[in-house]
Structure formats: structure tokens, C-alpha cells
Amino acid sequence: MTTIVLWRHSRTGFNTEGRLQGSLDIPLGDEGRAQARIAGQRIVDAWGTDLHIVSSPLARARDSAAELANLAGVPVQVDEALTQRSYGVWEGLTHQEVASRWPEEYAAKQRGEDPQIDGWGTSADVAARVGQCLRQLAKVEGGVVVVSHGSAIQLGLSHVLHVSPTQSPLGHVPHAAWSVVTPRPDGPWKLDAYGCGAL
């Protein structure tokens, strides 16, 4: 049976500064790569090296995936479906800047709703995109590690767990942490672990 490990990329400089990245292609720095190596070793220790690694196309995810791939000695497949949601006109701004300029819309986001701003990737669209990718990966035999982004992971899980993407009980995913899900042929998948291994 396939086990799918959903691993959030390591911390970037933008993350440290509290900036919204979304579709911006921000790479990892030295600290982020070191964090990815430590977390990657923990994944290898838990699931071995016979892994199928699939990454978001954004550099912060690909850089994280590369550290795991080096440890496991396997290649990385890139899938556009695993990219982060777009934060539209908020991208590059800090949370404080967004809250100051769009207080009502930011409050909606904090409630798990889709803010009405230009370019925002809706929860339903992102959940369907990532969830359908996960269903395809469930056909792969053995261990699958998906390297993606906080919102993309939360929303993709909501799709396969059959919960509303705007009312999901799942909380924040720390950087370099992973969740584990077991696919089921019928009905919701089984969530085995969530947000593990945070550094």
C-alpha cells in the first residue's frame, strides 16, 4: 500500500521576515538548506531510501526536495499541480502590511475564508488541483514524498479527507514538517500524522 508523506519546504528569508510568498519563486538560503538536510535525514530514517519524490516547481520546494534526494540517492519529479496558491496583490508584503492596508480581507483570510483581492487562488481550486495530484500519486507503489507548501498541503489534504477547504480542522504546518496519509480506494483517506518533525 502506498504511503504519502507531505513535506513542507524549509524556511526562506521571506518566511523569516513574515512576508507572503505565494507564487513568488523564492529559493532557500543556507539556513533553509541545513534545515532541509536535517528533516530529510529524519524522513530517510523513518521510510528508507526507496522513495518516489515529487516537488512543487517553486525553488524553495525544489531546493528542499534536492536535499532529500541527495540523501536517498533518487531523482526528483516536478509537478506543477503541487505549486503554492497565489496570494495575488499581497505577495511580497508582510502580514502587518497586509493587515494594515486590507483589514477586512485579511481578517477573512485569518478565518480561513477566501479574501476578495486580485489574483487570489481560491481554496476550492487549490484543494482540487492538489487533491487530484495526490490521487494520481496514490497509484505509485511504495513510499511517496510530496514536497510542497503550507496552504497547498492543507488544502490538498482537505480534498482527500473529504472536509471543506474553508472549514478544515487542520492547523498551521510548520516549515520542514511533514504529514502522513494513507490512501483508501473508497471514502476519505486516513490521516496518520500531521505537522511532525518541526525544527
C-alpha angles and dihedrals in degrees: 000000000000119000115199119204113195109203123189115220120256125265120288131198088259090055091052090050092048094244124152110242107178109150094355109118102233117169127216119261125216092280092051093049091050090050090050092051092053094046091042091055089052090052091050090048090053102039106018127229101292091098136145104215119198122180142191110251093242115107097238090059095040091049090052092046090050091059091053092044091053090053094046097039093230134119127255122237116207120215122186090209090072096059121122122267116263116255091197117204091000095068113119094017126110121247088248092054092049093047090050097048100035105026097160095043092046090050088053090053091050088055090054094256128128109259116224099243134128115276099007114154105228121234093237093052095047093045092052094045095049095036092054090050090052090051090054091049090052087074090065115098118236131002120354122190115197113197110201145123137294099255094037091053094046093048095043089052091049088057097052093039091053096236128132112270090221095045101039116149090213114112136209117317111222119225114274090011123127140209128205127217132178115212120230124199093226130029130356120346121245116257105212100175138358133202096355129165099026113174 
